[in-house]
């Protein structure tokens, strides 16, 4: 048993490829925990960033700067009564949130946080991601139908139409990126191989065939907002029209499952965008600041980030300790800062930083997309439904098809020229 | 549509402008929210809150018990009682009743007062647990609001 566990530590592939069940389970649990913590953090981050963009403070009371607010919310949701409407279809009503959460978390099976930091490497990784994440719409429709109420039904109808129409543009953009992988040897659909192709070609696909790759990323990043039902495309849960859309009848823990799935889904599609166009776990500026020395410098980044956060905690602790009412908060923040500092120091160790930097760069890039989500939400008003359909079918779809054709043409330009000159 | 407008709509210039506005406002210096019990707002002197009976520098009430405020009050919520001093032949204030529950803080009493004795002060925390507390008597008006300090 123990040799079986230790044996994996010497390999440099994902546990799925190595076929090591123990580490697969460990990775699944770690990913699940990581994503859940990400969702909890996003809850706080979104409220905070949106509040600041609207010149408000946001949560301030539970913990220093509201850091414990998501935990308080979660507790409240778990304690809350879990209602099922009398006329609801009980079984489907029960299964809908499960379905949504399962699809949202399933996609993380193939997300590569690093060369070895993925649960498994599937040779159809991207197709798996897109396919499973589009199954989420089934859960949404089930929720709307099983609630047996007008608003949820209308919400899920909208959601179905929206997700289906944006899926096409999204997949076309994905196809363009997948075509680019074939520029170095064989084309591939595996998430890990796609990042490695970017490594070998010394370019992130956002900058390949400029501006074709960038356009594909643009199309994808608009379509993925619509896919995850976020503002400005949040018509399925437009609160001014539909109360809360498809999850109107849900309360308590089941509602929190929808919440969890929404944020996990956001992270999943952001992870696809990062993997396909922004070089996945690769560090920035590989060409401009190349070489072993710069590799070392960049590998210090995770540790330094944690130390910076710890320093911020220290500054705020000192400020808070001056206020008598904030003393309990200050102690909590000091402890939090100490933990962050410790993590930072551990991340600076040579053996650790080599392993951790992959995850760090991946999370930073995904975090950037999450920030964009929040930014869009606090900036743009909601689209009308016909405008939404217009953007999807008349703008994004033609652009994405054009991107695919252009990628193909630019990719085989040498052969084309050869044919013409001959 | 001119070329310029077309390019503008193609590169989503308006959306970018909107994004820049929200991005800019993240500056913590822009914050206007006050954390009320910890941070107290600065109230203008002209704010009309808790009514007070003013005194002069020697601690003598300015009120001459003329009753002009009671006459001016549109809600008729002020009741001034007085007795005539036998020596000076002047009215002396005995009781001053002010029903703040009916007060709309219009400030007409303040304007009517010839001696500047009644003033709507900037004290603003007027919430109470009982209706009885809304009947302000002479002593309440002289002392003003006592701010309670709550321990955490």
Interface residues (C-beta under 8 A of the other chain):
Chain A: X49 X52 X53 X54 X55 X56 X57 X60 X323 X325 X375 X376 X378 X379 X380
Chain B: X15 X18 X19 X21 X22 X23 X25 X26 X28 X30 X31 X32 X33 X35 X38 X152
